[in-house]
Amino acid sequence: MADSQQEPRLPKTDNPSTLAKPGGYYSHVAIANGFVFVSGQLPINAQGDKLADASFEAQAEQVLANVQAALDSAGSSIAQLVQVRVYIVDVEHWMSFNQIYTRWAGEARPARAVVPVPQLHYGFKIEIEATALV
């Protein structure tokens, strides 16, 4: 390799103990080029309990807690969010989600999309993925 070329840097990945073990072949967090990418978080608590039978509001609170735990593990925070993508199974939940999200996000106002979808894994009602600065 020529001196002027550098080896590509691989992303750092993490599965913090504050989140349940991933259910598939992925990491909860990937850090690259000053950004932290948080995989889609579902309403599953750190002990691995799936909250599929919980209310939409309880599921939303758990998912946002998971996003925050992922950000914390990467040395980031809600204030450093750049983009948030939310998948909900019924657009009727939008107003409720927006109220919960507003309390959670505080002064942070990252770019955001709320996408109605026909269904999510395990019958969940919400999933959130995010990108933030490290």
Rosetta silent file (secondary structure, phi, psi, omega in degrees, C-alpha in Angstrom):
SEQUENCE: MADSQQEPRLPKTDNPSTLAKPGGYYSHVAIANGFVFVSGQLPINAQGDKLADASFEAQAEQVLANVQAALDSAGSSIAQLVQVRVYIVDVEHWMSFNQIYTRWAGEARPARAVVPVPQLHYGFKIEIEATALV
SCORE:     score description
SCORE:     0.000 S_00000001
   1 L     0.000  132.774  179.814    0.000    0.000    0.000 S_00000001
   2 L   -67.003  152.434 -178.956    1.344    3.398   -0.958 S_00000001
   3 L   -60.063  -30.813 -176.466    2.154    5.837    1.833 S_00000001
   4 L   -77.643  -12.565  179.564   -0.490    8.286    0.608 S_00000001
   5 L   -97.587  139.863  176.378   -3.267    5.704    0.968 S_00000001
   6 L  -109.488  151.055  174.528   -4.781    4.897    4.307 S_00000001
   7 L   -67.087  138.665  178.005   -6.481    1.712    5.338 S_00000001
   8 L   -62.918  139.716  178.204  -10.233    2.141    5.460 S_00000001
   9 L   -85.377  131.817  178.105  -11.511    2.570    8.982 S_00000001
  10 L   -87.613  148.720  177.706  -14.098    0.035   10.013 S_00000001
  11 L   -67.304  149.486  173.538  -17.085    1.119   12.082 S_00000001
  12 E   -89.386  134.891  179.651  -17.052    0.360   15.781 S_00000001
  13 E  -118.620  157.373 -176.750  -20.092   -1.652   16.870 S_00000001
  14 E  -151.109  143.473  170.563  -21.668   -2.137   20.282 S_00000001
  15 L  -127.989   85.709 -174.008  -24.409   -4.122   21.976 S_00000001
  16 L   -63.148  151.773  179.665  -24.659   -2.475   25.406 S_00000001
  17 L   -69.120  -12.363  178.090  -25.821   -4.491   28.404 S_00000001
  18 L   -80.507   -1.960  176.156  -28.570   -1.909   28.923 S_00000001
  19 L  -124.183  151.746  175.989  -30.332   -3.357   25.866 S_00000001
  20 L   -62.060  153.112  176.537  -31.550   -6.882   25.172 S_00000001
  21 L   -57.150  136.161  179.003  -29.306   -9.050   23.007 S_00000001
  22 L   -54.759  142.536 -178.788  -30.039   -8.352   19.316 S_00000001
  23 L   -86.103    0.962 -179.123  -32.572  -10.749   17.840 S_00000001
  24 L  -148.443 -167.325 -176.799  -30.735  -11.009   14.532 S_00000001
  25 L   -88.824   79.521  179.472  -27.386  -10.550   12.861 S_00000001
  26 L  -162.470  170.523  173.542  -26.779   -6.869   13.639 S_00000001
  27 L  -111.007  149.029  175.949  -25.467   -4.516   16.321 S_00000001
  28 L   -65.088  -33.476 -173.809  -27.614   -2.050   18.228 S_00000001
  29 E  -134.296  136.743  169.778  -25.008    0.656   17.606 S_00000001
  30 E  -130.091  133.586 -179.406  -22.468    1.391   14.874 S_00000001
  31 E  -117.609  126.484  179.788  -20.096    4.351   15.113 S_00000001
  32 E  -154.355  138.036  173.361  -18.356    5.718   12.016 S_00000001
  33 L    50.681   39.868  176.277  -16.988    9.069   10.860 S_00000001
  34 L    83.398    5.195  179.475  -18.269   10.979   13.881 S_00000001
  35 E  -118.601  150.059  170.632  -21.790    9.560   13.715 S_00000001
  36 E  -114.351  129.271  179.516  -23.609    6.959   15.775 S_00000001
  37 E  -109.542  120.482 -178.913  -26.210    4.875   13.957 S_00000001
  38 E  -101.801  120.600  177.451  -28.817    3.233   16.172 S_00000001
  39 E   -60.777  159.618  177.553  -30.508    0.159   14.710 S_00000001
  40 E   -51.684  120.977  179.933  -34.277   -0.048   14.776 S_00000001
  41 E   -99.765  134.745 -179.733  -35.284   -0.355   18.421 S_00000001
  42 L  -109.755  166.022  178.613  -38.350   -2.336   19.388 S_00000001
  43 L   -76.386   74.259  177.791  -40.321   -2.361   22.653 S_00000001
  44 E  -128.446  126.880 -178.479  -38.144   -4.971   24.330 S_00000001
  45 L   -80.517  174.275 -175.038  -36.684   -4.260   27.762 S_00000001
  46 L   -61.239  -24.735  179.032  -33.088   -4.981   28.815 S_00000001
  47 L   -83.184   -4.092  178.424  -34.129   -8.361   30.228 S_00000001
  48 L    92.492    7.591  178.506  -35.467   -9.378   26.799 S_00000001
  49 L   -74.345  126.504  178.555  -39.173   -9.102   27.662 S_00000001
  50 E   -87.848  125.205 -175.066  -41.210   -8.280   24.553 S_00000001
  51 L   -94.756   37.451 -176.439  -43.910   -5.702   25.323 S_00000001
  52 L   -60.994  -30.474 -178.896  -46.199   -6.651   22.419 S_00000001
  53 L   -89.147   -3.408  179.729  -49.273   -6.745   24.676 S_00000001
  54 L   -76.242  162.933  177.315  -48.526   -3.361   26.279 S_00000001
  55 L   -62.944  161.709  175.973  -50.306   -0.164   25.258 S_00000001
  56 H   -56.289  -43.062 -177.171  -48.913    1.908   22.407 S_00000001
  57 H   -61.995  -43.832  178.355  -47.784    4.503   24.943 S_00000001
  58 H   -64.865  -38.891  177.488  -45.871    1.940   27.039 S_00000001
  59 H   -65.276  -43.015 -179.550  -44.254    0.564   23.886 S_00000001
  60 H   -62.860  -44.039  178.871  -43.257    4.055   22.733 S_00000001
  61 H   -60.176  -42.518 -179.627  -41.722    4.882   26.130 S_00000001
  62 H   -65.877  -43.080 -179.524  -39.689    1.633   26.077 S_00000001
  63 H   -62.990  -43.749  178.606  -38.460    2.202   22.530 S_00000001
  64 H   -65.457  -36.763  174.684  -37.352    5.749   23.332 S_00000001
  65 H   -62.891  -37.719  177.921  -35.591    4.474   26.476 S_00000001
  66 H   -66.382  -42.343  177.615  -33.807    1.944   24.258 S_00000001
  67 H   -60.752  -44.570  179.452  -32.730    4.656   21.812 S_00000001
  68 H   -63.062  -41.028  178.291  -31.383    6.714   24.720 S_00000001
  69 H   -62.533  -39.760  178.092  -29.514    3.688   26.128 S_00000001
  70 H   -65.224  -44.573  178.253  -27.948    3.085   22.717 S_00000001
  71 H   -61.522  -46.740  179.498  -26.909    6.740   22.412 S_00000001
  72 H   -57.308  -42.831 -177.803  -25.481    6.747   25.944 S_00000001
  73 H   -64.097  -25.085 -178.528  -23.434    3.625   25.228 S_00000001
  74 L   -92.890    0.192 -176.853  -21.882    5.375   22.228 S_00000001
  75 L    78.441   23.830  179.485  -21.000    8.519   24.173 S_00000001
  76 L  -114.733 -167.516 -178.225  -23.775   10.478   22.475 S_00000001
  77 L  -161.626  171.174  176.075  -27.073   11.924   23.678 S_00000001
  78 H   -58.830  -38.426 -179.287  -30.555   13.017   22.695 S_00000001
  79 H   -63.481  -20.910 -178.009  -29.182   16.543   22.194 S_00000001
  80 H   -98.282    7.125  178.369  -26.814   15.193   19.520 S_00000001
  81 E   -62.026  140.821  176.748  -29.519   13.498   17.437 S_00000001
  82 E  -109.026  -41.341 -175.479  -29.436   14.344   13.740 S_00000001
  83 E  -149.608  140.509  177.238  -32.243   12.168   12.381 S_00000001
  84 E  -132.037  131.817  176.986  -34.965    9.932   13.820 S_00000001
  85 E  -120.412  124.688 -174.979  -37.158    7.551   11.818 S_00000001
  86 E  -116.585  130.171  175.342  -40.280    6.192   13.504 S_00000001
  87 E  -111.290  124.412  177.333  -42.396    3.308   12.207 S_00000001
  88 E  -126.470  146.573 -175.480  -45.908    3.005   13.677 S_00000001
  89 L   -81.174  -11.076 -179.930  -48.572    0.452   12.777 S_00000001
  90 L  -148.927  123.328 -178.717  -51.462    2.902   12.836 S_00000001
  91 H   -60.856  -18.207  176.157  -51.368    6.595   11.952 S_00000001
  92 H   -60.789  -22.768  179.929  -53.967    7.053   14.721 S_00000001
  93 H   -81.980   -4.852 -173.328  -51.025    6.752   17.171 S_00000001
  94 H   -58.300  -48.342 -176.944  -49.256    9.795   15.676 S_00000001
  95 H   -62.557  -45.313  179.163  -50.650   12.379   18.120 S_00000001
  96 H   -61.513  -45.358  179.352  -49.923   10.234   21.165 S_00000001
  97 H   -61.269  -44.097 -177.163  -46.427    9.482   19.910 S_00000001
  98 H   -59.584  -38.062  177.753  -45.734   13.144   19.203 S_00000001
  99 H   -66.402  -45.245  179.666  -46.610   14.071   22.812 S_00000001
 100 H   -64.098  -44.567 -178.787  -44.390   11.310   24.269 S_00000001
 101 H   -63.477  -41.893 -179.558  -41.565   12.175   21.871 S_00000001
 102 H   -59.630  -44.479  177.013  -41.769   15.900   22.665 S_00000001
 103 H   -63.583  -42.629 -176.879  -41.281   15.209   26.393 S_00000001
 104 H   -67.541  -45.783 -173.802  -38.440   12.759   25.656 S_00000001
 105 H   -75.900  -24.587 -179.764  -36.574   14.946   23.124 S_00000001
 106 L    60.837 -125.291 -178.519  -36.781   18.160   25.143 S_00000001
 107 L   -80.019  -12.821 -179.106  -34.978   20.932   23.286 S_00000001
 108 L   -69.937  136.621  177.797  -33.610   18.583   20.605 S_00000001
 109 L  -136.820   66.136  178.719  -35.300   18.913   17.232 S_00000001
 110 L   -70.325  164.291  171.228  -33.591   16.481   14.850 S_00000001
 111 E   -58.475  145.357 -176.046  -34.972   15.747   11.416 S_00000001
 112 E  -149.439  146.068  170.837  -37.736   13.159   11.826 S_00000001
 113 E  -129.755  137.790  172.840  -40.049   10.953    9.817 S_00000001
 114 E  -115.950  115.939 -171.202  -43.062    9.078   11.177 S_00000001
 115 E  -114.996  113.991  174.294  -43.940    6.273    8.779 S_00000001
 116 E   -70.371  134.618 -179.943  -47.177    4.281    9.062 S_00000001
 117 L  -130.566  156.210 -177.942  -46.562    0.604    8.269 S_00000001
 118 L   -70.404  -33.132  179.242  -48.958   -2.352    8.043 S_00000001
 119 L  -164.739  160.158  176.389  -47.182   -4.440   10.687 S_00000001
 120 L  -128.295  164.114 -179.081  -43.979   -4.876   12.689 S_00000001
 121 H   -54.116  143.456  177.178  -42.142   -7.914   14.046 S_00000001
 122 H    61.395   13.003 -178.224  -43.798   -9.752   16.992 S_00000001
 123 H    77.633   15.344  178.174  -46.941   -7.639   16.599 S_00000001
 124 L   -64.773  159.990 -177.573  -45.228   -4.538   18.002 S_00000001
 125 L  -103.997   -9.119 -175.195  -46.796   -1.141   17.409 S_00000001
 126 E  -154.967  146.963  172.135  -43.639    0.984   17.060 S_00000001
 127 E  -145.466  142.064 -178.969  -39.970    0.839   15.990 S_00000001
 128 E  -134.178  135.015  170.339  -37.436    3.691   15.975 S_00000001
 129 E  -121.840  155.974 -174.249  -34.019    4.092   14.363 S_00000001
 130 E  -150.467  158.511  173.344  -31.768    7.114   14.781 S_00000001
 131 E  -130.312  135.803 -179.832  -28.554    8.841   13.748 S_00000001
 132 E  -141.433  167.125  171.816  -26.623   11.177   16.052 S_00000001
 133 E   -82.474  150.557  175.066  -23.248   12.862   16.391 S_00000001
 134 L   -90.444    0.000    0.000  -20.690   11.291   18.696 S_00000001
